Amino acid sequence: MTALAGILGFYPLVVASGAGAMSRWALGTALVGGYTFSTILSLFLVPVLYVVIKNLEDRFLRPGRPSKPGAGGDESPTQSTQNQEEVAAPTFNSKASLQGE
C-alpha cells in the first residue's frame, strides 16, 4: 500500500514538462522504477527465500529432528484428541442443582 502510494506520488515527475523536466524525468524514473522493483522482490522473492532457508536449516542444522510436525512423534493425532475428550470440563445442570441433586 505504501509502495503504491509512493509510485503514484512520484509518477508526475516521470511525465513532467517545462523547465527542468529532464532532471525530473531522471529522478522520477529512478524512484518509480525502484519502488516497483522493490515491491516485486518483496512480494515474490522474499517468501521463496524464506522457504529455501527453512528447508536448509531443517536439513543441515537439525539432523536428528523430524522435519515435519508429527513425523516420528510419540503421540498420534487420534490419541491427543482422545486425551482432550477425557479431560473435558463438567457441564452445569441448573435444574439438578436447584433440586439439590
DSSP file (Angstrom, degrees, kcal/mol; ACC not computed):
  #  RESIDUE AA STRUCTURE BP1 BP2  ACC     N-H-->O    O-->H-N    N-H-->O    O-->H-N    TCO  KAPPA ALPHA  PHI   PSI    X-CA   Y-CA   Z-CA
    1    1 A M     >        0   0    0      0, 0.0     4,-2.1     0, 0.0     5,-0.1   0.000 360.0 360.0 360.0 -44.2    0.0    0.0    0.0
    2    2 A T  H  >  +     0   0    0      2,-0.2     4,-2.3     1,-0.2     5,-0.2   0.901 360.0  50.9 -66.7 -40.3    2.8    2.4    0.9
    3    3 A A  H  > S+     0   0    0      2,-0.2     4,-2.8     1,-0.2    -1,-0.2   0.903 109.2  51.1 -64.6 -40.1    4.7    1.5   -2.3
    4    4 A L  H  > S+     0   0    0      1,-0.2     4,-2.6     2,-0.2     5,-0.2   0.909 110.1  49.3 -63.4 -41.2    1.7    2.1   -4.4
    5    5 A A  H  X S+     0   0    0     -4,-2.1     4,-2.1     2,-0.2    -1,-0.2   0.898 112.3  48.6 -64.0 -39.5    1.2    5.5   -2.8
    6    6 A G  H  X S+     0   0    0     -4,-2.3     4,-2.2     2,-0.2    -2,-0.2   0.913 111.2  49.4 -66.0 -42.7    4.9    6.3   -3.5
    7    7 A I  H  X S+     0   0    0     -4,-2.8     4,-1.0     1,-0.2    -2,-0.2   0.937 114.8  43.9 -62.1 -46.7    4.7    5.1   -7.1
    8    8 A L  H  < S+     0   0    0     -4,-2.6    -1,-0.2     1,-0.2    -2,-0.2   0.844 113.3  52.8 -67.8 -32.3    1.6    7.2   -7.7
    9    9 A G  H  < S+     0   0    0     -4,-2.1    -1,-0.2    -5,-0.2    -2,-0.2   0.850 114.4  40.4 -71.6 -34.3    3.0   10.2   -5.9
   10   10 A F  H >X S+     0   0    0     -4,-2.2     3,-1.2     1,-0.2     4,-0.8   0.543  90.4  90.4 -91.2  -7.3    6.2   10.2   -7.9
   11   11 A Y  H >X S+     0   0    0     -4,-1.0     4,-1.4     1,-0.3     3,-1.0   0.863  76.8  63.8 -60.2 -37.3    4.6    9.5  -11.3
   12   12 A P  H 34 S+     0   0    0      0, 0.0    -1,-0.3     0, 0.0    -2,-0.1   0.812  97.4  58.7 -57.5 -26.8    4.1   13.2  -12.1
   13   13 A L  H X4 S+     0   0    0     -3,-1.2     3,-0.9     1,-0.2    15,-0.3   0.856 102.2  54.0 -67.0 -33.3    7.9   13.5  -12.1
   14   14 A V  H << S+     0   0    0     -3,-1.0    -1,-0.2    -4,-0.8    -3,-0.1   0.866 116.0  37.0 -68.7 -35.6    8.1   10.9  -14.8
   15   15 A V  T 3< S+     0   0    0     -4,-1.4    -1,-0.2     9,-0.1    -2,-0.2   0.088  89.3 140.8-104.5  22.7    5.7   12.8  -17.1
   16   16 A A    <   -     0   0    0     -3,-0.9     2,-0.3     5,-0.2    -3,-0.1  -0.228  27.2-174.0 -66.5 153.1    7.0   16.3  -16.2
   17   17 A S        +     0   0    0      2,-0.1     2,-0.2     7,-0.0    -2,-0.0  -0.937  38.8  41.3-140.1 164.8    7.3   19.0  -18.8
   18   18 A G  S >  S+     0   0    0     -2,-0.3     3,-1.6     2,-0.0     4,-0.2  -0.609  99.1   3.9 100.1-160.0    8.7   22.5  -18.8
   19   19 A A  T 3  S+     0   0    0      1,-0.3    -2,-0.1    -2,-0.2     0, 0.0  -0.437 134.4   9.4 -67.4 129.6   11.8   24.0  -17.3
   20   20 A G  T 3> S+     0   0    0     -2,-0.2     4,-1.6    -4,-0.0    -1,-0.3   0.643  83.9 136.5  78.7  15.4   13.9   21.3  -15.6
   21   21 A A  H <>  +     0   0    0     -3,-1.6     4,-2.8     1,-0.2     5,-0.2   0.847  63.6  60.6 -65.3 -34.2   11.9   18.5  -17.0
   22   22 A M  H  > S+     0   0    0     -4,-0.2     4,-1.9     1,-0.2    -1,-0.2   0.906 106.9  44.5 -63.3 -41.4   14.9   16.4  -17.9
   23   23 A S  H  > S+     0   0    0     -3,-0.2     4,-2.3     2,-0.2    -1,-0.2   0.868 113.4  51.6 -71.1 -34.2   16.1   16.2  -14.2
   24   24 A R  H  X S+     0   0    0     -4,-1.6     4,-3.2     2,-0.2     5,-0.3   0.892 108.0  52.4 -66.4 -39.5   12.6   15.5  -13.1
   25   25 A W  H  X S+     0   0    0     -4,-2.8     4,-2.8     2,-0.2     5,-0.2   0.932 111.1  46.9 -60.7 -45.3   12.3   12.6  -15.6
   26   26 A A  H  X S+     0   0    0     -4,-1.9     4,-2.0     2,-0.2    -2,-0.2   0.933 116.4  43.4 -63.2 -46.0   15.6   11.1  -14.4
   27   27 A L  H  X S+     0   0    0     -4,-2.3     4,-2.4     2,-0.2    -2,-0.2   0.929 116.0  47.8 -65.7 -45.3   14.6   11.4  -10.7
   28   28 A G  H  X S+     0   0    0     -4,-3.2     4,-2.9   -15,-0.3     5,-0.3   0.893 111.0  50.8 -63.7 -41.0   11.0   10.2  -11.3
   29   29 A T  H  X S+     0   0    0     -4,-2.8     4,-2.3    -5,-0.3     5,-0.3   0.914 111.7  47.7 -64.3 -42.1   12.1    7.2  -13.4
   30   30 A A  H  X S+     0   0    0     -4,-2.0     4,-2.3    -5,-0.2    -2,-0.2   0.919 115.9  44.2 -64.2 -43.6   14.6    6.1  -10.7
   31   31 A L  H  X S+     0   0    0     -4,-2.4     4,-2.6     2,-0.2     5,-0.2   0.944 116.9  43.3 -69.1 -47.9   12.1    6.5   -7.9
   32   32 A V  H  X S+     0   0    0     -4,-2.9     4,-2.4     1,-0.2     5,-0.2   0.915 116.9  48.0 -65.5 -42.0    9.2    4.8   -9.7
   33   33 A G  H  X S+     0   0    0     -4,-2.3     4,-2.8    -5,-0.3     5,-0.2   0.906 112.5  48.9 -64.2 -41.4   11.4    2.0  -11.0
   34   34 A G  H  X S+     0   0    0     -4,-2.3     4,-2.6    -5,-0.3     5,-0.2   0.920 112.1  47.6 -64.7 -44.7   13.0    1.4   -7.6
   35   35 A Y  H  X S+     0   0    0     -4,-2.6     4,-2.1     2,-0.2    -2,-0.2   0.922 114.8  46.8 -61.1 -44.3    9.6    1.3   -5.9
   36   36 A T  H  X S+     0   0    0     -4,-2.4     4,-2.3    -5,-0.2    -2,-0.2   0.938 114.2  46.5 -64.9 -46.9    8.3   -1.1   -8.5
   37   37 A F  H  X S+     0   0    0     -4,-2.8     4,-2.4     1,-0.2    -2,-0.2   0.912 113.6  48.0 -63.0 -43.9   11.3   -3.4   -8.4
   38   38 A S  H  X S+     0   0    0     -4,-2.6     4,-2.4    -5,-0.2    -1,-0.2   0.855 110.8  52.0 -67.9 -33.7   11.5   -3.5   -4.6
   39   39 A T  H  X S+     0   0    0     -4,-2.1     4,-1.9    -5,-0.2    -1,-0.2   0.923 110.3  47.9 -66.9 -43.8    7.8   -4.3   -4.4
   40   40 A I  H  X>S+     0   0    0     -4,-2.3     4,-2.1     1,-0.2     5,-0.6   0.920 113.2  48.6 -63.1 -43.3    8.1   -7.2   -6.8
   41   41 A L  I  X>S+     0   0    0     -4,-2.4     5,-1.6     1,-0.2     4,-1.4   0.923 112.3  47.9 -62.0 -44.0   11.1   -8.5   -4.9
   42   42 A S  I  <5S+     0   0    0     -4,-2.4    -1,-0.2     1,-0.2    -2,-0.2   0.807 114.7  46.2 -70.6 -27.5    9.4   -8.3   -1.6
   43   43 A L  I  <5S+     0   0    0     -4,-1.9    -1,-0.2    -5,-0.2    -2,-0.2   0.852 130.7  14.7 -81.2 -34.7    6.2  -10.0   -2.8
   44   44 A F  I  X5S+     0   0    0     -4,-2.1     4,-1.0    -5,-0.2    -3,-0.2   0.815 125.6  44.1-111.9 -41.2    7.8  -12.9   -4.7
   45   45 A L  I  X<S+     0   0    0     -4,-1.4     4,-2.6    -5,-0.6     5,-0.2   0.895 106.5  56.9 -79.4 -39.9   11.5  -13.4   -3.8
   46   46 A V  H  ><S+     0   0    0     -5,-1.6     4,-2.2     1,-0.2    -1,-0.2   0.923 107.6  46.6 -62.8 -46.9   11.3  -13.0    0.0
   47   47 A P  H  > S+     0   0    0      0, 0.0     4,-2.0     0, 0.0    -1,-0.2   0.900 113.5  50.0 -62.3 -37.6    8.7  -15.8    0.6
   48   48 A V  H  X S+     0   0    0     -4,-1.0     4,-2.3     1,-0.2    -2,-0.2   0.931 111.2  48.2 -65.0 -44.9   10.7  -18.1   -1.7
   49   49 A L  H  X S+     0   0    0     -4,-2.6     4,-2.7     1,-0.2     5,-0.2   0.866 108.4  55.6 -63.5 -35.4   13.9  -17.4    0.0
   50   50 A Y  H  X S+     0   0    0     -4,-2.2     4,-2.4    -5,-0.2    -1,-0.2   0.938 109.6  45.4 -61.3 -47.1   12.3  -18.0    3.4
   51   51 A V  H  X S+     0   0    0     -4,-2.0     4,-2.2     2,-0.2    -2,-0.2   0.913 113.8  49.6 -64.4 -42.3   11.1  -21.5    2.4
   52   52 A V  H  X S+     0   0    0     -4,-2.3     4,-2.2     1,-0.2    -2,-0.2   0.929 112.6  46.6 -62.8 -45.4   14.5  -22.3    0.9
   53   53 A I  H  X S+     0   0    0     -4,-2.7     4,-2.4     1,-0.2    -2,-0.2   0.889 111.5  51.2 -67.1 -39.2   16.4  -21.2    4.0
   54   54 A K  H  X S+     0   0    0     -4,-2.4     4,-2.4    -5,-0.2    -1,-0.2   0.896 110.4  49.6 -64.5 -39.3   14.0  -23.0    6.4
   55   55 A N  H  X S+     0   0    0     -4,-2.2     4,-2.0     2,-0.2    -2,-0.2   0.909 111.8  48.2 -65.5 -41.0   14.5  -26.2    4.4
   56   56 A L  H  X>S+     0   0    0     -4,-2.2     4,-2.7     2,-0.2     5,-0.5   0.891 110.9  51.6 -64.6 -38.9   18.2  -25.8    4.5
   57   57 A E  I  X>S+     0   0    0     -4,-2.4     4,-1.8     1,-0.2     5,-0.9   0.929 110.9  47.2 -62.9 -45.8   18.1  -25.2    8.2
   58   58 A D  I  <5S+     0   0    0     -4,-2.4     4,-0.3     1,-0.2    -1,-0.2   0.867 116.3  45.7 -63.6 -35.9   16.0  -28.3    8.8
   59   59 A R  I  <5S+     0   0    0     -4,-2.0    -2,-0.2    -5,-0.2    -1,-0.2   0.914 128.0  19.5 -75.4 -43.5   18.4  -30.4    6.6
   60   60 A F  I  <5S+     0   0    0     -4,-2.7    -3,-0.2    -5,-0.1    -2,-0.2   0.800 126.5  41.3-103.7 -32.7   21.7  -29.2    8.0
   61   61 A L  I  <<S+     0   0    0     -4,-1.8    -3,-0.2    -5,-0.5     3,-0.1   0.679 121.6  37.0 -93.5 -17.2   21.3  -27.7   11.4
   62   62 A R    > < +     0   0    0     -5,-0.9     3,-0.5    -4,-0.3    -1,-0.2  -0.538  64.5 154.0-130.1  66.9   18.8  -30.1   12.8
   63   63 A P  T 3  S+     0   0    0      0, 0.0    -1,-0.1     0, 0.0     4,-0.1   0.806  74.0  48.3 -70.2 -27.5   19.8  -33.6   11.5
   64   64 A G  T 3  S+     0   0    0     -3,-0.1    -2,-0.0     2,-0.1    -3,-0.0   0.639  97.3  82.4 -87.1 -14.0   18.3  -35.5   14.4
   65   65 A R  S <  S-     0   0    0     -3,-0.5     2,-0.1    -7,-0.2    -3,-0.1  -0.607  87.0-105.8 -92.1 149.5   14.9  -33.9   14.5
   66   66 A P        -     0   0    0      0, 0.0    -1,-0.1     0, 0.0     4,-0.1  -0.486  22.8-139.6 -69.0 144.9   11.9  -34.7   12.2
   67   67 A S  S    S+     0   0    0     -2,-0.1    -9,-0.1    -4,-0.1    -8,-0.0   0.742  83.3  50.3 -80.6 -22.7   11.4  -32.1    9.5
   68   68 A K  S >  S-     0   0    0      3,-0.1     3,-1.6     1,-0.0     2,-0.1  -0.903  94.5-102.4-117.4 145.5    7.6  -32.1    9.7
   69   69 A P  T 3  S+     0   0    0      0, 0.0     3,-0.1     0, 0.0    -2,-0.1  -0.408 107.2  18.2 -63.6 136.6    5.4  -31.7   12.8
   70   70 A G  T >  S+     0   0    0      1,-0.2     3,-0.9    -2,-0.1     2,-0.8   0.285  88.6 128.2  87.9 -10.9    4.0  -35.1   13.9
   71   71 A A  T <  S-     0   0    0     -3,-1.6    -1,-0.2     1,-0.3    -3,-0.1  -0.706  89.0  -7.0 -82.3 111.9    6.5  -37.1   12.0
   72   72 A G  T 3  S+     0   0    0     -2,-0.8    -1,-0.3     1,-0.2     2,-0.0   0.652  98.7 147.6  81.2  15.1    8.1  -39.6   14.4
   73   73 A G    <   -     0   0    0     -3,-0.9    -1,-0.2     2,-0.1     3,-0.0  -0.307  56.8-118.6 -80.0 168.2    6.4  -38.2   17.4
   74   74 A D  S    S+     0   0    0      1,-0.1     2,-0.5    -2,-0.0    -1,-0.1   0.854  94.6  52.2 -72.1 -36.0    5.3  -40.2   20.5
   75   75 A E  S    S-     0   0    0      4,-0.0    -2,-0.1     3,-0.0    -1,-0.1  -0.866  73.7-141.8-114.8 131.5    1.6  -39.4   20.2
   76   76 A S     >  -     0   0    0     -2,-0.5     4,-1.7     1,-0.1     3,-0.4  -0.467  31.8-108.6 -82.5 162.2   -0.6  -39.8   17.2
   77   77 A P  H  > S+     0   0    0      0, 0.0     4,-1.6     0, 0.0     5,-0.1   0.821 118.6  55.7 -61.6 -30.9   -3.3  -37.2   16.5
   78   78 A T  H  > S+     0   0    0      1,-0.2     4,-1.8     2,-0.2     5,-0.1   0.870 105.8  51.6 -70.9 -34.3   -6.1  -39.6   17.5
   79   79 A Q  H  > S+     0   0    0     -3,-0.4     4,-2.3     1,-0.2    -1,-0.2   0.901 108.0  51.4 -66.7 -39.6   -4.5  -40.1   20.9
   80   80 A S  H  X S+     0   0    0     -4,-1.7     4,-1.7     1,-0.2    -1,-0.2   0.878 110.5  48.1 -67.7 -35.9   -4.3  -36.4   21.6
   81   81 A T  H  X S+     0   0    0     -4,-1.6     4,-1.8     2,-0.2    -1,-0.2   0.858 110.4  52.5 -72.1 -32.7   -8.0  -35.9   20.7
   82   82 A Q  H  X S+     0   0    0     -4,-1.8     4,-1.8     2,-0.2    -2,-0.2   0.913 108.7  50.1 -66.8 -40.8   -8.9  -38.8   23.0
   83   83 A N  H  X S+     0   0    0     -4,-2.3     4,-1.2     1,-0.2    -2,-0.2   0.877 109.4  51.6 -64.2 -36.9   -7.0  -37.3   25.8
   84   84 A Q  H  < S+     0   0    0     -4,-1.7    -1,-0.2     1,-0.2    -2,-0.2   0.867 108.2  51.8 -67.5 -35.5   -8.7  -33.9   25.3
   85   85 A E  H >< S+     0   0    0     -4,-1.8     3,-1.1     1,-0.2    -1,-0.2   0.863 106.8  53.7 -69.1 -34.8  -12.1  -35.6   25.4
   86   86 A E  H 3< S+     0   0    0     -4,-1.8    -1,-0.2     1,-0.3    -2,-0.2   0.809 109.6  47.8 -68.3 -29.6  -11.3  -37.3   28.7
   87   87 A V  T 3< S+     0   0    0     -4,-1.2    -1,-0.3    -5,-0.1    -2,-0.2   0.127  81.5 143.1 -99.2  19.7  -10.4  -34.1   30.4
   88   88 A A    <   -     0   0    0     -3,-1.1     3,-0.1     1,-0.1    -3,-0.1  -0.284  58.3-103.2 -62.8 145.9  -13.5  -32.2   29.2
   89   89 A A        -     0   0    0      1,-0.1    -1,-0.1     0, 0.0     2,-0.0  -0.408  39.8-104.3 -69.7 142.8  -14.9  -29.7   31.7
   90   90 A P        -     0   0    0      0, 0.0     2,-0.2     0, 0.0    -1,-0.1  -0.363  34.9-121.8 -67.1 148.1  -18.1  -30.8   33.5
   91   91 A T        -     0   0    0     -3,-0.1     2,-0.6    -2,-0.0    -3,-0.0  -0.617  19.1-122.6 -90.5 152.5  -21.3  -29.3   32.3
   92   92 A F        -     0   0    0     -2,-0.2     2,-0.7     4,-0.0    -1,-0.0  -0.840  18.8-164.6 -99.2 123.1  -23.6  -27.4   34.7
   93   93 A N     >  -     0   0    0     -2,-0.6     4,-1.7     1,-0.2     5,-0.2  -0.902   2.0-170.9-107.7 104.7  -27.1  -28.6   35.0
   94   94 A S  H  > S+     0   0    0     -2,-0.7     4,-1.7     1,-0.2    -1,-0.2   0.839  82.8  55.3 -68.1 -33.2  -29.1  -25.8   36.6
   95   95 A K  H  > S+     0   0    0      1,-0.2     4,-1.5     2,-0.2    -1,-0.2   0.918 109.1  47.1 -65.8 -43.2  -32.2  -28.0   37.2
   96   96 A A  H  >>S+     0   0    0      1,-0.2     5,-2.3     2,-0.2     4,-0.5   0.865 111.4  51.1 -67.8 -35.8  -30.3  -30.6   39.1
   97   97 A S  H  <5S+     0   0    0     -4,-1.7     3,-0.4     1,-0.2    -1,-0.2   0.835 108.5  51.7 -73.4 -29.9  -28.5  -28.1   41.3
   98   98 A L  H  <5S+     0   0    0     -4,-1.7    -1,-0.2     1,-0.2    -2,-0.2   0.838 109.4  50.1 -72.4 -31.5  -31.8  -26.4   42.2
   99   99 A Q  H  <5S-     0   0    0     -4,-1.5    -1,-0.2    -5,-0.1    -2,-0.2   0.517 116.9-113.2 -85.1  -4.5  -33.3  -29.7   43.3
  100  100 A G  T  <5       0   0    0     -4,-0.5    -3,-0.2    -3,-0.4    -4,-0.1   0.666 360.0 360.0  85.7  16.9  -30.3  -30.5   45.4
  101  101 A E      <       0   0    0     -5,-2.3    -4,-0.2    -6,-0.2    -5,-0.1   0.464 360.0 360.0 -86.5 360.0  -29.1  -33.4   43.4
